[in-house]
């Protein structure tokens, strides 16, 4: 039984490290969704996000193809990290229940 508990504790520690890693990665990525508007044949970028009850837009300026693909990739990565974070949080919850408070 001690082997099982120690394995669960190791898995919990690993999951917590992953949670921290994913949160750091999410903080580095741009907030909100990315929008490109074309005005007079120039493309301008905006990040749209929520600030409490309000919806805000951050102007990014005129963008070329390289910057547009960068922001699209960053938003895609953000969605993947959010999905991974949700999975890890679920694992942590299950592991804590399995250990029933014996994590110390």
N, C-alpha and C positions, 0 to 999 in steps of 0.2 A: 504493500500500500504506500510506503514511503517513496518508492520509485515513481509511482503514478502522481503523487502530490508534487514531487520535485519536477517532474516533467511538465505538469500543468503550470507550476510557478515559472519555469523557464519560458514556456509559451506565452504566458501573460506578460513577462518582461519584454519579450520580443515584440509582442503586439503593441505594447506601450511605446517602445522605441519607434516602431513604424508609424504610430499615430502622431508622434512628435515630428517625425520626418515629413509626413504628408502635410501637416499644418504649416511647417516652415515653407515647403514648396508652394502651397496655396497663397501664403502671404507675399511671395515673390512675384506671383503672376498678377496681371491686371484685373481689377475689380469690374464686375458687370459684363454686359454683352457688347460686342463690337459691331458698329454700324458704319457703312461707307455711303456717303452721299455724293452724287455727281452734280456739280453746279458749273455750268458753262464749260463743259468738257474737262474740268479738273475734279479730282476725287479728294474728298475730305473725310477724315476719320473722326469717329466719336465713340466714347465708351459710355454706355447707358447703365446706370446702377441705382439702387435704392438707398436713400439716406433717411432712415426712419420711415415716415409716411410719404415722403416726397420722392419723386423720380428725378434724378439729375443726369445731365449729360456733360461729359468732360471732352472738350475740344482737343483733338490731337494734331490738327493742322493738315496741310496738303500731304498726301501719301503717294508713294510710288508702289509698284507691284511687290517689291521686296518687303516693305514695311507692312503692307496689307497681309501678305502671307505670314509674316511674323505674328501679327495680332491674331489671325485666324488660328494658327497653330497654338498660340498661348491659351486661347479660350478653349480649344479642344483639349489641351493638356489639363486645364483647370477642371473640366468636367470629369476627366478620368481620375484625377486625384480626389475629387469629391466622392466619386463612386468607391474608390479604394478606402478612403477614410471611413465611409459609412460601413463597409464590410469589416474593417478592423475594430470599429467601435462595437459592432455586434459581437465579434469574437471576444473582446474584452469583457463584455457583459456576461456572456456564456461562461467564460473562464472564472470570473469572480463568483458566479453562482455555483460552479462546480467545486470551487475551493471553499465556499461558504465562509468567507472571512478569514481563512487560514493563510493569508498572503504575507504575513509578517514573519 
